[in-house]
Amino acid sequence: MWIEEAGPLERVRGRVVPGEATFELLEFQLRGGTVRLTADADTDELNVSTVRGDTSLADLTKHPLCAPLVGKVIEYAWSMTNHRGYTDAFQLRFLDLVSRDEVTRQFEAAAAVIQVRSVS
């Protein structure tokens, strides 16, 4: 998958659900391309795709869940399937190539939104 070779994360864009710590969609803009996460309202599965070009979504680069990821490369990416057979989560491990600092985020589709968790 090209994601591991796409260079550092430059920006995070998306739509935050007002009053909640969840998202309608997220885009991770890397030097080599953009990864988009959306929650399927019918199946509560998480869709992972690539998009081209800049979007008009809000800049979430300084959001507390996103800010620690900026400047890091994606070291690993996992697609996750739950015990009922639904692919409802995606996990990314980001790595700072200089300090070797790692940050892992897990994205889960639930009730047609994306919940983000920090993984230790």
Stockholm file with secondary structure:
# STOCKHOLM 1.0

chainA/1-120         MWIEEAGPLERVRGRVVPGEATFELLEFQLRGGTVRLTADADTDELNVSTVRGDTSLADLTKHPLCAPLVGKVIEYAWSMTNHRGYTDAFQLRFLDLVSRDEVTRQFEAAAAVIQVRSVS
#=GR chainA/1-120 SS CGGGGSCSEEEEEEEECTTSSEEEEEEEEETTEEEEEEECTTTCCEEEEEECSCCCSEECTTSTTTGGGTTCEEEEEEEECCTTSCCCEEEEEEECTTTCCEEEEEEEEETTEEEEEEEC
#=GC SS_cons         CGGGGSCSEEEEEEEECTTSSEEEEEEEEETTEEEEEEECTTTCCEEEEEECSCCCSEECTTSTTTGGGTTCEEEEEEEECCTTSCCCEEEEEEECTTTCCEEEEEEEEETTEEEEEEEC
//
